[in-house]
Amino acid sequence: MKSNVPYYKAETIAEKSWMIGNAFVDHSYALCYLVEGRDYALLIDSILGMGNLKEFCETLTEKPVVLVNTHAHSDHCGGNFFFDACYMHHRDIGFFQSSVGQVRKQQIADMAKGMALEEYRDQIEPDDQFADWNPMKVLPLYDGDVFDLGDRRITVVEVGGHTAGSVVLIDPLTRIAYSGDACNGNTLLEFENSLPIVSYMKALLRLKAHQGGFDRMYGGHEIFDSSIMDEAIETVGRVIAGTDDHVESTGILGYPICYAAAKVKDGYERADGKHFNMSYLPEKILEPENDIQVITYQQEKSEP
Ligand SMILES: [Fe+2]
């Protein structure tokens, strides 16, 4: 029996541009976007993999759908496995591949059950609305690459920081930048594959050079005016100078981190009313002197 769970909902945000979130929950935790052109439609991120996203996209467009990920975190790639291939910045591909094969659809269905509104909970099963994380084709992206949809051209800007291979995709036709988790009110730079803060500053300045092309930033969880970028550059500059608020906290993986700007008491917003904020590791501000890979011989442990 086919379930009637409304896994997704879409909202038009601009000409042939949709914001997609989950509809079986009381709040869409993650957001992705579909942009239709003459020749194909570009799906920007695939969120949690709760519901067959490919089938849902086909209710919005008759064009072939090409998938691109803003970065390799699981709340942006979970729906990848309904597709044959994805594009991703080359610096995030290794991280993505390390999680392929690790997740079965039963686990995702169980998570969906846990998040679902009461009325849908009993209808959620590990059926064809869910997919195992099996190997898939991953195509590398580089800064400056262009998705030419035929009548609109979407430019890839590398904004590494949150992850080494985070990208922002700019659609000059609608003046929207699809920004994933690259720059928002809670930009996490506390992960092993986050870049040093000086590298993030360089990336923000690279994005700043494109500011004439967009007004709004549609992210993976939040939407901001493009002026948040200026707040980011100012705040990151203070972190590098050591003059930020340096609020000590515990990161989502349980180790000590800092927040650049003080927040309101018991809340998420910045105490000074600005919008950008970021977490960081105080020992990972400057770039290493020699930012190259050094590959040494490692004896493979033989499996019993
Ligand atoms: Fe992320």
Residues whose N, C-alpha, C, O or C-beta is under 5 A from the ligand:
A	BS01	LIG	H73 D181
